[in-house]
Amino acid sequence: MGKFVVKETKSGFRFNLKAGNGEVIATSETYSSESACKNGIKSVQTNCVAAVEDQTVAGFEKLKNPKFEVYQDKAGEFRFRLKAKNGEIIATGEGYKAKKSCLNGIESIRKNAPDAEIVKE
């Protein structure tokens, strides 16, 4: 079972969503307060069932928010970002060499986020 790990940084609070095996599958932006960070977690839990917009294919269909956007970064790696209904990016993934691995990361969020416990480090 996954968990959201809330961590205080020099500039605020961030969370990582970790899968049952401890791997980080999504990371948040930096929030100004712990309560704002926890609201971000709730938003991920609510929006993690969103459809995937694959921006790596020509002529991709633009979807409404909430959505996962899959794209390639400058290094050619596949990444995703989860956008809430208001268009804000609420979680991002690491770079993956293969698109299938990136899509597996999204599936892991869908599986782990809804019931994940919240712990503070």
TAMOWO-V269350 format. One record per residue. N is the residue number from 1. RES is the residue in one letter. OMEGA is omega in whole degrees, -180 to 180 (none if undefined). BURIAL is I if it has 16 or more other C-alpha atoms within 10 Angstrom, else O. Layout:
# TAMOWO-V269350
N/RES/OMEGA/BURIAL + N/RES/OMEGA/BURIAL
This chain:
# TAMOWO-V269350
1/M/-177/O + 2/G/176/I + 3/K/173/I + 4/F/179/I + 5/V/180/I + 6/V/-177/I + 7/K/176/I + 8/E/178/I + 9/T/178/O + 10/K/-175/O + 11/S/180/O + 12/G/-178/O + 13/F/178/I + 14/R/171/I + 15/F/169/I + 16/N/170/I + 17/L/-180/I + 18/K/175/I + 19/A/-180/I + 20/G/-179/O + 21/N/178/O + 22/G/179/O + 23/E/175/O + 24/V/-180/I + 25/I/176/I + 26/A/-179/I + 27/T/180/I + 28/S/168/I + 29/E/174/I + 30/T/179/I + 31/Y/-177/I + 32/S/-179/O + 33/S/178/O + 34/E/-180/I + 35/S/176/O + 36/A/178/O + 37/C/179/I + 38/K/174/I + 39/N/176/O + 40/G/177/I + 41/I/179/I + 42/K/179/O + 43/S/177/I + 44/V/-180/I + 45/Q/-180/I + 46/T/-170/O + 47/N/-175/I + 48/C/177/I + 49/V/-176/I + 50/A/177/I + 51/A/-179/I + 52/V/173/I + 53/E/-177/I + 54/D/-177/I + 55/Q/180/O + 56/T/179/O + 57/V/-179/O + 58/A/177/O + 59/G/-178/O + 60/F/179/O + 61/E/177/O + 62/K/-180/O + 63/L/174/O + 64/K/173/O + 65/N/2/I + 66/P/179/I + 67/K/168/I + 68/F/174/I + 69/E/176/I + 70/V/-177/I + 71/Y/175/I + 72/Q/179/I + 73/D/-177/O + 74/K/180/O + 75/A/179/O + 76/G/179/O + 77/E/179/O + 78/F/-180/I + 79/R/173/I + 80/F/171/I + 81/R/177/I + 82/L/179/I + 83/K/178/I + 84/A/-180/I + 85/K/-178/O + 86/N/178/O + 87/G/178/O + 88/E/174/O + 89/I/-176/I + 90/I/176/I + 91/A/178/I + 92/T/179/I + 93/G/178/I + 94/E/176/O + 95/G/179/I + 96/Y/178/I + 97/K/-177/O + 98/A/179/O + 99/K/180/I + 100/K/179/O + 101/S/178/O + 102/C/179/I + 103/L/175/I + 104/N/177/O + 105/G/177/I + 106/I/178/I + 107/E/179/O + 108/S/176/I + 109/I/179/I + 110/R/-178/I + 111/K/-171/I + 112/N/-171/I + 113/A/-171/I + 114/P/-176/I + 115/D/-176/O + 116/A/176/I + 117/E/179/O + 118/I/179/I + 119/V/180/O + 120/K/179/O + 121/E/none/O
